[in-house]
């Protein structure tokens, strides 16, 4: 455990940032599952809505720094491939 006050604050901040990043990245995974479920159900309007929501979540995660921009681009490409199938 840290003895220095600034390091104690840094540890708390790191934990808070980690939980925020985990929330964003796990949400992206959840939306991927929802998109795949919509594709399995073959509901075109639901596929479109889920795809749009997923792209939005990926963009927000990239914007907030929880996900690298290349990772975001790769996931958006994968989402487009799933939605078109």
N, C-alpha and C positions, 0 to 999 in steps of 0.2 A: 504494500500500500504506500502511496506517495506521502511524503512529509511536507512538501512545499504546497502552499495554498493555491498557487496558480496551476500546479499540476493536478490538484484535486478537482479544481473547476474544469480543467481540460478533460479529465476522465468522465465527469458528469456530462459535459457537452458531447463528447465522443459517443457515449451511450445513447443520448437523445438523438443524435444524428443517425446512428446505426439503426435505431428502431424506426425512424422516419424512412430511411432508405429501404429497410426490409418491408415496410408497409407498401411502398410504391412498387417494388419489384414483385412482391407476392400478388399484388392486385393485377399486375400484367399477366401473371401466370393464370390467375382465376379467369380473366377475360379471354385468354386463349382457350381454356376449357369450355367456356360458354360459347365461343365461336365454333369450336369443334362439335359441340352438342347441337347447335343450330344447323350445321352442315349435315349431320347425321339425320336430323329431322326433315331436311330438304325444304325448309321454309325460307323462301327467297327474301322476303321483307325482314325477317328476323336475322338472317345472315348479314344483310346490309347494315342493319342497326348495330349488331354486335361488332361487326368489322369497324364501323365508324367509332364506336365507343373504345375499342381496343387501340386504334390508332391514336385517339386522344390521350389515353392513359400512357401509352409509350412516349408520346411527345412531352407530356408533363413530367415523366420520370427523367427524360433526357434533360429537359429544361432545368430541373431542380438538382441535377448532378448525381442522381441515384444510379443512372445508367449512362455508359459512354455513348457518344453519338453514333459510332459505328455499330455498336450492339443494338441500338434503337433502330437503325436502318435495316439491319439484318432481321430483326423481329418483325418489322413492318413488311418486309419482303416475304417473310414466311407467312404472315397473316394474309397477305394478298393471294399467295399461292393456295392457302387453305380455303379462302373464301371463293376462289374461282373454281375450285374442284367440285 
